[in-house]
Structures are given as C-alpha cells and as structure tokens.
Amino acid sequence: MFRGRNPHTALCLIHEVGLYNEIFAPPIQDPPVLPVQDMSIAADIVCCRLFGVASSHPRISKLLMTSDEKYHAWLIAATSPWRNQHPLLADKKNTPAAAIAIKEGLRCPNNVSGTIAKAYANYKVIQNMAINLGHWSRGKAGLEMRSLGTNWKNQFGASLMFELVDLNKDDSHGEGEERVMDKYEALLEAIAAKDLEGACGFKSLLNVLSPPSLLSSRNSRVVANIWGNQGNDVAAEYSLKPGAWMKHTLEESLRHQLDNPHKGKDELLRWVRGNREALVGGGSRLEYLDITSES
C-alpha cells in the first residue's frame, strides 16, 4: 500500500470507508476515539507539500528523496491520529502510541517502527529548533542534530507535517501555510549553512588516546600504558577511570570542537585541560587511577 503507485489514494479510501481502526490500531480493548480526519489532512500535506515540486521551497521538496524516506513519510501520515495519545500502558519503554499502532497493526519490523517512534518523540524538539536555530552556536545546533540520528530527515518532515495539520484545523483559508513552509525552508538552509546535514556522523577528536607527550600528568606514560591505544583522551588527561561523568565531558568537548572546526586535537585537549572543574563537576563519585608508581 505505502510502496505502491498511489499511497495518497489508498489512505483517502481507508478514511472514506471507515477502516482506520481495523488497519492502524493495535489489538487493544476499548481503543481511544481518534481524530481520524488528521490522516486525510496529513496525506494531502505529504502529497502536495513534502513531495510536491515547489520552486519557492526547493530544500523541502528535496528533503525526502529515497524510497525508504517516502515510505516512512506515508506511515507517519497514516499514524498521525495517534500523535496526541499517551503511550500504551502495556508498553514499559514509553514508546509513542503511533509507533505501537503501526508495529502491531501492520506488523512492521523494529527498524521501521523505530523510525516512526523517533518522529513522534522528537517533533517538538524540531519545532523548537525551527524557531531558535538562528540564535544557536554551531556546537549547540550540531549536538541537537546529532541526537536525532540518521533518519533526521523523516523527523523534520514529520514536524512540518504536524504543524500544517494543526494549522489546517484552525485556519480554513490556509493563510499560514506559506509562513510555516518558509520557516522550515529557512531551517534547512541554516543547517546546510552550518554544515550540519551529516551531524549524526560527527565524532569527537578525543576517541583515541593521545601520545603521552600531549598529556599534562607527570605520570602520562603510566596512564598511556594503563589505557593503551583504545583508551580515552579525557580519562587519561584527568587520570580518572571512565564512567558516567564522561558523557557530559565528551558532549561539551564535541560542542567546543564543532564551534572551532578549524582547530585540531591539541587545542581541544588544552581546552579540556583548562575546563576540568566545569566539565567534571567537582569530582564527586569519581574513581581515580592509581598511577603513583610504575609496575
């Protein structure tokens, strides 16, 4: 249905004949009353706005180009009536109800339902990004983009779709649609200008242990011997065992790295060294390496 010639017609037909709950609902007792008309509105938006050729919004029209991206877009449109439903009680992972509905209703594999889940979990994050990205540093924007993962394009498409669905309910004349389209076109332009389209693949320069000469510790050679070539620069620099403290430290070091793309690893290590107190947070619950002697 969603990989066929005309998914839009298929969704409209399902709506017209009243088969939504039979197809797009999990097998639960007393299913909620859903705004099924949302699916029809969302299908129109996918067809005309996301997949339509618009010279005024070229980045949006090229956002979802692969067959998988288009397939996921139609699935998100189909599950849009579930958007404001709370996670189902039987699901302990707090998965968005729409992802459960599509997984149970159409028996979609985990990778597909996972893409749908991210679209519903992150659309408000993206709506906030559309408003504020112009005021963010490249580092902050890069971390936000990186957290979305590889299927960020479908998540952007879903966020745009949901804004237009809500607008269509409140604005029968469609006067605000162009403003929303302009906003997302500007968002995509800003992401491209900041070179963040591949943010999901960004990696810290600090993943591989530096040569001992780059470490400030007087016992740097011992630290290097302990951690080996697979050790972590930050742990070695601070003479700490890896732990939960590293998440914040590595995120902030990556933010600094993205804000200073023309600087290398040596400068990043100096920045980490100079900001230890702020990055580590005072040293509580930290386990230090025993590097007082060589053995």
Secondary structure, DSSP 8 states (H G I E B T S, - for coil): --SSS-HHHHHHHHHHHT-HHHHSS-S-SS-----THHHHHHHHHIIIIISS--TT-HHHHTTS-SHHHHHHHHHHHHHGGGTTS---TT-TT---HHHHHHHHHH---HHHHHHHHHHHHHHHHHHHHHHHGGGS-HHHHHHHHHHH-TTHHHHHHHHHHHHHHHHHHH-TT-TTHHHHHHHHHHHHHHHHHTT-TTGGG---TTSS---GGG--STTHHHHHHHHGGGS-HHHHHHTB--STHHHHHHHHHHHHHHH-TT--HHHHHHHHHHTHHHHHTTTTT--B---SS--
